[in-house]
Amino acid sequence: MDVTFKVRRHDPRTGGKPSQQEYSVDLAPGATVFDALVQIREEQDGSLGFRGNCGRGFCGDCVVRMNGKLTLSCLTPVDKTVKDGVIAVEPAPYARQTKDLMYDDQTFLWDKYRAMKPWLVSDGAPAKPVTEEAMANVRTMMRCTMCGLCDFGCTVIDVDQGFMGPAALTKAYRFMIDPRDTATKERLTMAGEPKGMWDCVHCWEASEHCPVGIDPTHRIMDMRDLSVRHGIRSGKQNPKVARHYDSFAKSVKESGWLDEFKITMDTEGIMGSLRLAPVALKALTRGKVAVIHPKRSGAEHIKRIFEKVEAEFKAGQK
Amino acid sequence: MNKYAFYTGCVSKGACPELYQSTVAVAKKIGVELVEMLDVGCNGAGVLTTEISDPINARTLAKAEQMGLPIMTICSTCQGVIGAARLRLMNEQYRTAINERFLREEGLEYKGTTVVKHFLWILVEEVGVELLEGLVTNPLTDVGVSPFYGCYMRRPDDVIEQGGRKRYLEQIITGMGATNVDISGKGKCCGFPIAAADETNSLAMAAKHTGEAKDKGADAMVVPCPLCHLNLDGQQERAAASTKKELGIPIFHLPQLIGLALGIDPQELGIQRNMVSLTPVLRKLGMVKQPA
């Protein structure tokens, strides 16, 4: 199979502008993009820089963008990616580029992991036996190879690389639900600070990008649920998020549906609401803001659901 | 005649009344009968924990089941959240537990049969684009429109069920005689979910997507989600100011776009309520006089 690879090349150490280099490669059937890059380096151009080790999806080291799609090059068959005989290969975005397709993910990934304290914390009490059931979900998350694809595909990181990102947040959750760990509340507070779990837009991009089925978006939503169950709701530096949750929940509990005007006022406070006043006034003049918020019929049944679940949350916190 | 249990969501009854009125107007025009669900709750919108929202949504699904009708939503988030709850409630053990703990007291039981479909899906799958095209009296000729789906209309795959649904907006745009102006961000998040948690990022997302549509020459965008509309239309001026970008691109609610092509009076579609004026589009269509 003859395929043309158009590879983006750049060596920031020597200066110069990024360029595109073409390589024509005759590949064996079943070859992956990673196989092709190795073949190019061995047969045509020893100076081509790219990352990769195991070639089997275990090490998570070979993320590149192929014909626009971010994925592990070692798990991507050439025949499934090639378009009109061509595969364009570009480095993964956001992380600092070091050479050609190579990147340094220290600040992009590893510093964020470290901030989430990815190790077991014990209160010193004698260890108790753990059940298979309690470990099942932890094991799923232990499949993470730290490839960073969930972060590379993240909608929020796309506009703010300071966001903690699905990789580190999922790692934090993995320790929160580990029955051997005793720092769940501290971890929830930490992950609930600005740029943490409440900054996630739950767009499911992370889950779509994860190559090992951890479903990071779901895990972040699970972590939020866990946080509310523990009565934490947000980190100490993030009071607006807690106010938003409380007002949202109160509105649905009392009236069955959302009182958008009240939620905005409660969340933003007086100063914040003043900041939004020009938009609110314009909306008001166009009849877009409902100031009166009647109860829905059947609201008492919604309230009953809240009361039952909240009583359980309270019992669980004791 | 197609008949549905109409789940309006909160926003079409609050900050986006023009979505409600344009939906009702278009449904009437194309012969879709809507029975509004008045006694059901907010689905939780991905904010409330699933422990609370799943029983609320089981209740909604049970009510529609009692009515013998599929649910129609008009909001990506309502669709995604109720759709995901519906999927979990396919598990009989879980459904029975929810029924017994929460619904029985009210004399309700969810048997697991309710179908939940967004208006967009109904239009393409049940009404049919061809039928809609046949009803067009005012084709949106030479109007460039960028589609913008809202995350929950694209992902996750098990809730979306059919991959083809990720291309329905484009079919509607061209069916109404407009030109599809594709943007790479059409399946991304609008930024609304973090309006409270991180306003800077929320506005940056709104600016990015509206900016891309504008840069590609679109005259307008179309959204099937009122939350996307709140961020892309309602916050557009602030997004432009915070990112120092010139924006000013009108945002259609899905039924506003269709209604305009079907010859419904723009006032009836509530276009005067949009924050970014749709007048330039109407002018292009010759529906308002050129400025002197």
Boltz contact constraints between the chains, C-beta under 6 A:
constraints:
  - contact:
      token1: [A, 155]
      token2: [B, 188]
      max_distance: 6.0
  - contact:
      token1: [A, 155]
      token2: [B, 189]
      max_distance: 6.0
  - contact:
      token1: [A, 159]
      token2: [B, 201]
      max_distance: 6.0
  - contact:
      token1: [A, 159]
      token2: [B, 204]
      max_distance: 6.0
  - contact:
      token1: [A, 159]
      token2: [B, 205]
      max_distance: 6.0
  - contact:
      token1: [A, 160]
      token2: [B, 201]
      max_distance: 6.0
  - contact:
      token1: [A, 198]
      token2: [B, 197]
      max_distance: 6.0
  - contact:
      token1: [A, 199]
      token2: [B, 194]
      max_distance: 6.0
  - contact:
      token1: [A, 199]
      token2: [B, 197]
      max_distance: 6.0
  - contact:
      token1: [A, 199]
      token2: [B, 198]
      max_distance: 6.0
  - contact:
      token1: [A, 201]
      token2: [B, 189]
      max_distance: 6.0
  - contact:
      token1: [A, 201]
      token2: [B, 193]
      max_distance: 6.0
  - contact:
      token1: [A, 201]
      token2: [B, 194]
      max_distance: 6.0
  - contact:
      token1: [A, 202]
      token2: [B, 46]
      max_distance: 6.0
  - contact:
      token1: [A, 203]
      token2: [B, 151]
      max_distance: 6.0
  - contact:
      token1: [A, 203]
      token2: [B, 189]
      max_distance: 6.0
  - contact:
      token1: [A, 204]
      token2: [B, 155]
      max_distance: 6.0
  - contact:
      token1: [A, 204]
      token2: [B, 156]
      max_distance: 6.0
  - contact:
      token1: [A, 207]
      token2: [B, 156]
      max_distance: 6.0
  - contact:
      token1: [A, 208]
      token2: [B, 155]
      max_distance: 6.0
  - contact:
      token1: [A, 225]
      token2: [B, 49]
      max_distance: 6.0
  - contact:
      token1: [A, 225]
      token2: [B, 50]
      max_distance: 6.0
  - contact:
      token1: [A, 228]
      token2: [B, 49]
      max_distance: 6.0
  - contact:
      token1: [A, 240]
      token2: [B, 196]
      max_distance: 6.0
  - contact:
      token1: [A, 241]
      token2: [B, 197]
      max_distance: 6.0
  - contact:
      token1: [A, 244]
      token2: [B, 196]
      max_distance: 6.0
  - contact:
      token1: [A, 248]
      token2: [B, 47]
      max_distance: 6.0
  - contact:
      token1: [A, 252]
      token2: [B, 42]
      max_distance: 6.0
  - contact:
      token1: [A, 256]
      token2: [B, 41]
      max_distance: 6.0
  - contact:
      token1: [A, 257]
      token2: [B, 10]
      max_distance: 6.0
  - contact:
      token1: [A, 257]
      token2: [B, 42]
      max_distance: 6.0
  - contact:
      token1: [A, 258]
      token2: [B, 10]
      max_distance: 6.0
  - contact:
      token1: [A, 258]
      token2: [B, 42]
      max_distance: 6.0
  - contact:
      token1: [A, 260]
      token2: [B, 14]
      max_distance: 6.0
  - contact:
      token1: [A, 260]
      token2: [B, 15]
      max_distance: 6.0
  - contact:
      token1: [A, 267]
      token2: [B, 196]
      max_distance: 6.0
  - contact:
      token1: [A, 286]
      token2: [B, 273]
      max_distance: 6.0
  - contact:
      token1: [A, 287]
      token2: [B, 273]
      max_distance: 6.0
  - contact:
      token1: [A, 288]
      token2: [B, 15]
      max_distance: 6.0
  - contact:
      token1: [A, 288]
      token2: [B, 273]
      max_distance: 6.0
  - contact:
      token1: [A, 290]
      token2: [B, 14]
      max_distance: 6.0
  - contact:
      token1: [A, 297]
      token2: [B, 39]
      max_distance: 6.0
  - contact:
      token1: [A, 298]
      token2: [B, 39]
      max_distance: 6.0
  - contact:
      token1: [A, 301]
      token2: [B, 106]
      max_distance: 6.0
  - contact:
      token1: [A, 302]
      token2: [B, 41]
      max_distance: 6.0
  - contact:
      token1: [A, 305]
      token2: [B, 55]
      max_distance: 6.0
  - contact:
      token1: [A, 305]
      token2: [B, 56]
      max_distance: 6.0
  - contact:
      token1: [A, 305]
      token2: [B, 102]
      max_distance: 6.0
  - contact:
      token1: [A, 309]
      token2: [B, 51]
      max_distance: 6.0
  - contact:
      token1: [A, 309]
      token2: [B, 52]
      max_distance: 6.0
